[in-house]
Amino acid sequence: MEMQFGIYLNTKGKEVLRVNSPYWIPKGDEWVYLTPDVNMTLVKIRELARERGLVDKPSEIAWGDFPRDVR
C-alpha cells in the first residue's frame, strides 16, 4: 500500500484511525483507505462506509487506537 494520510477503516474490527503521520500506516487486507480528509467526522465516515458497502452495520464503527509501539 502506498503511504497515504487520511482515514482508514478496519473492516474486521469496525474501527477507524486518523493517520496524519508517516510513523504508522495500516497494513493488511482488513484496512481500507477511506478518505484523505483527516477532519471527517465519525458520522460522515459511517455514511461513506455504508455507501461503499464496506460493513454490514455502519453504526458499529468507532474510533480506534494506534498500536502501543507507535504511541
ABEGO torsion letter per residue (X at the ends): XBBBBEBBBBAAAGBBBBBABAABBBBEAABBBABABAABBAAAAAAAAAAAGABABAAABBBBBBBAAAX
